[in-house]
């Protein structure tokens, strides 16, 4: 259950199989406590590695592996960062894919920040 101190940032990577970083602005400071992704379709060849960063600095525990084996639209993956996860107002959070997989499908993400 979420508290009233949690808020959510969302974004999309249009093609999880092409190396790219999506960035969202942080409107209020806090700690990133969870990142959740949902895959738009089947990927192949290799897993897609997802990495989260605050202002370009890696978040400890902020990585997700989107498995290609058995992948399908609607697959949900998540991580719960453990350190280097504090952000301030007017920071940005980047969610990057390594582009290792194949097939063009979106990856939607939600970042949960606790004030």
Buried (B, 14 or more C-beta within 10 A) or exposed (E): EEEEEBBEBEBBBEBBBEEBEBEBEBEEEBBBBBBBBBBBBBBEEBBBBBBBBBEEEBBEBBBBEBBBEEBEEEBEBEBEBEEBBBBEEEBBBBBBBBBBBBBEBBBBBBBBBBE
